[in-house]
Amino acid sequence: MAYLKRGANSSLYSFGFKPGVAPGSVSEGQIYYNASDALFYIYADGAWKSLSGAMQPTGGITTAYSSGGTDYIAHTFLTSGIFTSEITRDVDYLVVAGGGGGGGFTGGGAGAGGFRTGTGFEVTAQSYGIVVGAGGNGADGNADGSSGGISVFASFTSAGGGGGAGNNRPGVAGGSGGGGGKANSGGGAGNTPSTSPSQGFAGGTGGTNVDPSGAAAGGGGASEVGENGISNTRAGNGGDGLANAFRTGSDITYAGGGGGGILNSGTPLTNSTGGAGGGGRGGNQTSDIGVAGTPNSGGGGGGAGNTNGTTNNNGGSAGGSGIVVIRYTA
C-alpha cells in the first residue's frame, strides 16, 4: 500500500509505503492509494475519504447510510436495469421476484415472489443485467391467477410467486405457492425450483365444500406456509414474508402471501389478511375483489370472493412487483 505525503515546507507530495494499513501518522490533505480496492483516499476533516468517485458502481437508485458503525451504499432496482462495477468488490444482495395473482371466484391467495439474499458475493469489473419481475395478473371466473415474473442478479434467480387457485382448483407452484381454492383443494408447492436456503413456502389448503360452501386458502410467504381455509366465514391468511435491511439500514419486510377469498358473507364475517411483506387480503361476498400485492414487495395478490353467487364476477387481484437491492461498504 503506497501513499503520498506532503513535506512540512512544501506544497508537493512525496511517495511513501506502509503495507497493509493506511498511514498511521497523518495530516490534513494527505493522500494514499489502497491497492486492495484500487482507490485513492484523502485525509480531510479528520477522516479518510475516497477520491475515486468515478470508480463507484452505477445503476438503480443509490442510497448512502450508516448501520452498526459501518457506512454502506445501496443500489435499489424497482424496475429492470443495469448494475456496473468498475472494480472487483464484495457486495450483499436481495433478489425478490414478482408475487402471483389471486384466483377467481372463491379463489386462493397468491404466493409471494421468491426471496433470495446473501452477503459477500464478489462482483467483477463488468455490467450485470438486473431483472425485476412483474406481479402476476388476477383471474376472472373459475381460473387460476397467473404467476409472477422472475427477478435476477448475476447467478441468482428468484422464481415468481404461484398464482392463487380458482374455484375448486389446486394452487400453482412457484417461489412461494398459491393457495388452494375451496373444497379441500391443495396449495401450490413453494421453493420451486428448489434453492438453498429456501426461497419460499407452499400455499394452504382450501376449506371443506360444505353447504354453504367454504373458503379458499392463503398463499405462501417467504417465512411460512399460507393458512388453510378456516370456515364458511373466514378464508386462510397469507403467509408472512421476511425482513431485510439492505435498502436503507432499517428492516423492510418483503414477500408476503395473498389472503384467500370467501364465498359467503356469514356472521361474523372476517376477511383474510395478506401476509406481512406486501400480501393483499382476499375478497368476500360484499367486497368481492381481493386486494393487490404491494408494488416492489413481491407480495401475492388476494383471492376473489363472490357477489350473490355469480361466477363471472371480477376476480382476484394482481401481485406486487419484485425488487433487487445491491449494497457494499462505502
Stockholm file with secondary structure:
# STOCKHOLM 1.0

chainA/1-330         MAYLKRGANSSLYSFGFKPGVAPGSVSEGQIYYNASDALFYIYADGAWKSLSGAMQPTGGITTAYSSGGTDYIAHTFLTSGIFTSEITRDVDYLVVAGGGGGGGFTGGGAGAGGFRTGTGFEVTAQSYGIVVGAGGNGADGNADGSSGGISVFASFTSAGGGGGAGNNRPGVAGGSGGGGGKANSGGGAGNTPSTSPSQGFAGGTGGTNVDPSGAAAGGGGASEVGENGISNTRAGNGGDGLANAFRTGSDITYAGGGGGGILNSGTPLTNSTGGAGGGGRGGNQTSDIGVAGTPNSGGGGGGAGNTNGTTNNNGGSAGGSGIVVIRYTA
#=GR chainA/1-330 SS CEEEEECTTCSSEEEEECTTSCCSSCCTTCEEEETTTTEEEEEETTEEEESCGGGSCBCSEEEEEEETTEEEEEEEESSCEEEEESSCEEEEEEEECCCCCCCTTTCCCCCCCCEEEEEEEEECSEEEEEBCCCCCCCCCTTCCCCCCCCEEETTEEECCCCCCCCTTCCCCCSSSCCCCCTTTCCCCCSSSSCCSSCCCCCCCCCCCCCSSCCBCCCCCCSSSCCCCCCBTTBCCCCCCCEEECTTTSSCEEECCCCCCCBSCCCSSCCCCCCCTTTCCCCCCSSSCSCCCCCTTTTCCCCCCCCSTTCSSSCCCCCCCCCEEEEEEEC
#=GC SS_cons         CEEEEECTTCSSEEEEECTTSCCSSCCTTCEEEETTTTEEEEEETTEEEESCGGGSCBCSEEEEEEETTEEEEEEEESSCEEEEESSCEEEEEEEECCCCCCCTTTCCCCCCCCEEEEEEEEECSEEEEEBCCCCCCCCCTTCCCCCCCCEEETTEEECCCCCCCCTTCCCCCSSSCCCCCTTTCCCCCSSSSCCSSCCCCCCCCCCCCCSSCCBCCCCCCSSSCCCCCCBTTBCCCCCCCEEECTTTSSCEEECCCCCCCBSCCCSSCCCCCCCTTTCCCCCCSSSCSCCCCCTTTTCCCCCCCCSTTCSSSCCCCCCCCCEEEEEEEC
//
